[in-house]
Structure formats: structure tokens, C-alpha cells
Amino acid sequence: MATRQISRYLRLVAADLVGENAEVLRESE
């Protein structure tokens, strides 16, 4: 099973989304 790779991928995607949201919040202030 590639569950480890999937969880790692999801973690990268989540971190990327959080980073984008942080930038948007910073710009809106």
C-alpha cells in the first residue's frame, strides 16, 4: 500500500493551501 506516500502528498498539498491562504490574509489586511 502507498498510504505513506498518499499521506505525505496530502500533507504537502495542505501546507501549500495554508501558505496561499496566509498570503491572501496578509494582503487583505
N, C-alpha and C positions, 0 to 999 in steps of 0.2 A: 504493500500500500504506500501511496505517496502522500500520506496525511501530513508528514513533516514538511514536505515541500509546499503543500497547499497552505498550511498554517503560516509558513514563512512568507508566502506570496501575499496572503491576506494581511499580514502584519505590515508588509511594505506598502500595500495599497492604502491601508488605514492611516499609516504615518503620512503618506503623500496627501491624502484628503485632509488630514488635520493641518498639515503645513499650508495647504491652499486656503483653508478656512481662516487660519490665523492671519494670513496676509490680507485677506478680504476684510477681516475685522479691523486690522490695523489701518487700512486705507479708509474705512468708513468713519473712523474717529476724527 
